[in-house]
Amino acid sequence: MKILTISDVEVNFIYSPTIQERFKSVDLVISCGDLPYYYLEYIISMLNKPLYYVAGNHANAVEQTVGGPHSTPWGAINLHRNVFRCNGLLMAGVEGCLKYNAGKGQYTQGDMWSWVLSLIPALLINKLRFGRYLDVFVTHAPPAGIHDQSDQPHKGINAFRWLDRVFKPRYHFHGHIHIYRSSTVTKTLYEKTQVINTYGFRETIIDIP
């Protein structure tokens, strides 16, 4: 399965008719947050593939579009605090980042722990049914100590690192950390999980067990 992951910044050749030729072999799209609804809806309409997402900390409560006000991207599936199976791929997600002001999509470390712990029953069911807990974990913020930064808005999430260690998803896609230098580390193997900062976009091929 080929997955297109996106986050944080619009890419010109994705938001154009060239998307159909360049990404025609993509099976699934995953957004890690902070992208406008019209951008996600354009991708869905052009590729006609499932799009799963988590919201970032800059998501609008309501976005005005030519189709009227949207409180969610039409046609996309929200992964926040949910576990889904799509074409055999097991996915779960948690939105937002650490709280640093009164803005939307910001939570405490305790909040993040509650979101992660709420996923456990469904992960255990996955293990019983499919022999594994999770294939892909999708978040906006990174796990603690991996790709994160020292300032409060960009600190990593302790609960995400714990989930990666205990439930061992094959991939953990996140956004939130903007990339300004080619030397920035964006891919790290933690235990058995490949943690990937998908700022902009990435294409990843996953073999489903």
Protein Blocks (a to p, Z undefined) as FASTA:
>chain_A
ZZdddehiacfklmccklmmmmmmpcbdcdeejiafklmmmmmmmnopacdddddfkbcf
bdcdfkbpcfbdehiacfehpacdeehiacdddedjddfbfcehiacfklmmmmmmmmmm
mmmmmmmmnopabfbdcdfbdcehiapafbfklpccfklmmmmmmnopabdcdehiacfb
fklcfbdcehjaccddfehiacdddddZZ
